[in-house]
Each structure stands twice: as C-alpha cells, then as structure tokens.
Amino acid sequence: MKLPKAVCPDCSDERELSDVLTAQANQNVIYQCAKCGYIVRNIQTSKG
C-alpha cells in the first residue's frame, strides 16, 4: 500500500504525511518540512 505524501511549498521536498504532520489537541495540524524547516501552523481539519 502506498502512503500519501506531502510536498513542501517552499523547497518541493516530498515526504510521507506521518513524517511532516503533527496533530494538536485542538484538532489543528502543524506541517514542518524536515529538509528546509518551513512551518505552517493551525491547519484546519474537517473536524476542527
């Protein structure tokens, strides 16, 4: 089974979602690129 990937909007690095997304208690998500350090905080989810 192929896992979904996320592409960094800053450096175009491609990683599996589990490697770059962190869930918060308030049901928002944080994206952090492991290559360049680009961060997006408080990404709204369908439940949050």
Residue pairs with C-beta under 8 A, 6 or more apart in sequence:
3 16
3 17
3 18
4 16
4 17
5 14
5 15
5 16
5 17
6 14
6 15
6 16
6 17
6 20
6 21
6 31
7 13
7 14
8 14
8 15
8 20
8 33
8 35
8 36
8 38
9 38
10 33
10 36
10 38
11 33
11 35
11 36
11 38
13 33
13 34
13 35
13 36
15 33
15 34
15 35
19 34
20 31
20 32
20 33
20 34
21 29
21 30
21 31
22 29
22 30
22 32
23 29
24 30
24 42
26 48
27 45
27 47
27 48
28 41
28 42
28 43
28 44
28 45
28 48
29 43
29 45
30 39
30 40
30 41
30 42
30 43
31 38
31 39
31 40
31 43
32 38
32 39
33 39
